[in-house]
Amino acid sequence: MKVIIIYQTNYGNNRIIGQYAASTLEAWGHEVDLHNVYDITPNEVKGADFYLFCSPTHMGKAPRKIRSFLKAFAKVQKEGKYATIVTGLPISPEKRDGRTEEMLDTILSETFMTDAGSLRINSLNIKGPLEEGWEKKVDAFLETVI
Ligand SMILES: Cc1cc2nc3c(=O)[nH]c(=O)nc-3n(C[C@H](O)[C@H](O)[C@H](O)COP(=O)(O)O)c2cc1C
């Protein structure tokens, strides 16, 4: 399958997740391209079978850049499948409002792409590191969504 992974990052955590997911999916035989959202336009990445979007949470939301990218992407990519991996601080489940994941899904609901699912990974501080065992979570998630 042709897979494109797009991440946004300030401190590198979502790049690390994207790189890890890329190497896992390549090991499973998929053809994978990995991009920072600042380096590509929607037209340059359209046409793949599967997309993985990796995003931090900023002020309880998906950051502005990935939102604006996905709004434009939704106009050029109408089919295929996607999944999201979202990072944020470890807050208690009752306070976790899932707005970052929901915002990405709402934007992509403008397409006919299939939403394969979303995974949240905790970042122990603003700059990381990621929670222990995050790699296993990513592997298990990828198995269910690809
Ligand atoms: C400006 C800023 C705002 C943030 N706001 C939130 C927030 O509202 N909720 C949350 O759970 N994490 C928040 N975080 C934490 C990041 O989502 C988290 O550390 C993330 O893993 C960083 O990913 P990155 O290294 O790819 O940038 C914020 C981080 C930054 C830099």
The ligand as an SDF file (V2000), in Angstrom:
LIG
                    3D

 31 33  0  0  0  0  0  0  0  0999 V2000
    2.3260   25.9950   22.9130 C   0  0  0  0  0  0  0  0  0  0  0  0
    1.9520   24.6340   23.4550 C   0  0  0  0  0  0  0  0  0  0  0  0
    0.6700   24.4070   23.9370 C   0  0  0  0  0  0  0  0  0  0  0  0
    0.2960   23.1500   24.4430 C   0  0  0  0  0  0  0  0  0  0  0  0
   -0.9840   22.9610   24.8670 N   0  0  0  0  0  0  0  0  0  0  0  0
   -1.3630   21.7130   25.2820 C   0  0  0  0  0  0  0  0  0  0  0  0
   -2.7150   21.4460   25.6830 C   0  0  0  0  0  0  0  0  0  0  0  0
   -3.5740   22.3180   25.6820 O   0  0  0  0  0  0  0  0  0  0  0  0
   -3.0380   20.2030   26.0930 N   0  0  0  0  0  0  0  0  0  0  0  0
   -2.1220   19.1880   26.1310 C   0  0  0  0  0  0  0  0  0  0  0  0
   -2.4770   18.0630   26.5200 O   0  0  0  0  0  0  0  0  0  0  0  0
   -0.8260   19.3930   25.7520 N   0  0  0  0  0  0  0  0  0  0  0  0
   -0.4390   20.6230   25.3370 C   0  0  0  0  0  0  0  0  0  0  0  0
    0.8530   20.8510   24.9380 N   0  0  0  0  0  0  0  0  0  0  0  0
    1.8080   19.7450   24.9910 C   0  0  0  0  0  0  0  0  0  0  0  0
    2.0860   19.1460   23.6240 C   0  0  0  0  0  0  0  0  0  0  0  0
    0.8920   18.7660   22.9560 O   0  0  0  0  0  0  0  0  0  0  0  0
    2.9360   17.8960   23.7810 C   0  0  0  0  0  0  0  0  0  0  0  0
    4.0590   18.1340   24.5720 O   0  0  0  0  0  0  0  0  0  0  0  0
    3.3580   17.3310   22.4330 C   0  0  0  0  0  0  0  0  0  0  0  0
    3.7560   15.9930   22.5970 O   0  0  0  0  0  0  0  0  0  0  0  0
    4.5020   18.0840   21.7900 C   0  0  0  0  0  0  0  0  0  0  0  0
    4.7170   17.5070   20.5420 O   0  0  0  0  0  0  0  0  0  0  0  0
    5.8910   17.9670   19.5930 P   0  0  0  0  0  0  0  0  0  0  0  0
    7.1880   17.6660   20.3080 O   0  0  0  0  0  0  0  0  0  0  0  0
    5.7350   17.1250   18.3730 O   0  0  0  0  0  0  0  0  0  0  0  0
    5.7160   19.4370   19.3230 O   0  0  0  0  0  0  0  0  0  0  0  0
    1.2440   22.1000   24.4570 C   0  0  0  0  0  0  0  0  0  0  0  0
    2.5510   22.3440   23.9890 C   0  0  0  0  0  0  0  0  0  0  0  0
    2.9010   23.5830   23.4790 C   0  0  0  0  0  0  0  0  0  0  0  0
    4.2940   23.8020   22.9660 C   0  0  0  0  0  0  0  0  0  0  0  0
  1  2  1  0
  2  3  1  0
  2 30  2  0
  3  4  2  0
  4  5  1  0
  4 28  1  0
  5  6  2  0
  6  7  1  0
  6 13  1  0
  7  8  2  0
  7  9  1  0
  9 10  1  0
 10 11  2  0
 10 12  1  0
 12 13  2  0
 13 14  1  0
 14 15  1  0
 14 28  1  0
 15 16  1  0
 16 17  1  0
 16 18  1  0
 18 19  1  0
 18 20  1  0
 20 21  1  0
 20 22  1  0
 22 23  1  0
 23 24  1  0
 24 25  2  0
 24 26  1  0
 24 27  1  0
 28 29  2  0
 29 30  1  0
 30 31  1  0
M  END
$$$$
